[in-house]
Each structure stands twice: as structure tokens, then as C-alpha cells.
Amino acid sequence: MLGIDVGGVLVDRVAEGSDTSFFGDRPMDTPAVPGALDAVAELVEVFEYRVHIVSKAGPKISELTRRWLGTRGVIGGAGIPLGNVHFVRKRPEKHPVCERLGITHFVDDRLDVLTHLATVEHRYLFTGGLGDHDAPESTPPWAAVFDDWPGLVDEIRLDVGSAGPSSSIDD
């Protein structure tokens, strides 16, 4: 089961502070991280729709996020099921959500979030959507770091395949 954050992972943080961010005047024009939308469509197939969005947002931003994800086909239709979108108010609250859902793979742009996800076997630090924000200078050995979606998708495919024929990806 795959979990994916939104800000800095799907939504490019380069737009923060501009009118095309979720905090600006044109939130639906907020740019996606390059390659993210195609990658999610591919990963939905790999995980047989067992993909969840787990993101930190208050009520206003969570509603804008749902709309943004829907207009880009990330959720609904052939994308991630609408019921698989979860919002928390504080980043550490992602851990109990992931534990309850049985998330085995998680993509986030924040190392502090991934640190809390001790029950998630495969944790990926995505640095390709950070905009002007700096990536961590060092990372623990359990965090696989990627700065683009094609490389990350390849790694996730390898990790899913390494589970072996006797396991399924939702174990």
C-alpha cells in the first residue's frame, strides 16, 4: 500500500508565495511537480488502486487540494479512489493514519515526517518539488532520496518486486 504527500511531492513548492499557490489568488493554477501526475497514474496501476494521499492541511487548504487533485485526474475516475484521501492537522499525525491503513511505502518531501513513520518499511524522501527550500544535508540509511519522479517510480517498482511472489503489496 502506497502513501503520498501533496506539498512538495505532487504540488511544486516553487509557487509558494505567488498567486498560483494554494495560498494565492489562483490556487487551481498551482503547478504540479514535473512528472508527478504521470507517476501517480503509473503507481495507481502498480499498487492496484491501493494508493492513499496523506497530507497535512486545514479545512480550507484540504478542500482546495481535493479540487486540485480532482481537476488533474489524480483522484476519482481512473485515479486514486476518493475515499483514499486523508488530511491531518499536524505532520506527526500521518503516522497513525499510515499505521491504520497498512501503508508499506510512503513518499514525502520532509524528513521529519518520514522519521515518524517507523512502521512504514519503504520511506522515500522526494526533493524534486522543494522550490527554494534546501534538501537535508544528510539522511538516515532508511530514507531513499530522489529528486525526480521517473527515478522514484523505478525504485518503488523494484521495492514492490522485491517483496517476492509469496507476498502481496498490501501485506
Secondary structure, 3 states (H helix, E strand, C coil): CEEECCECCCECHHHCCCCCCCCCCCHHHCCECCCHHHHHHHHHHHCCCCEEEEEECCHHHHHHHHHHHHHCCCECCCCECHHHEEEECCHHHHHHHHHHHCCCEEEECCHHHHHHCCCCCEEEEECCCCCCCCCCCCCCCCEEEECCHHHHHHHHHHHHHCCCCCCCCCC
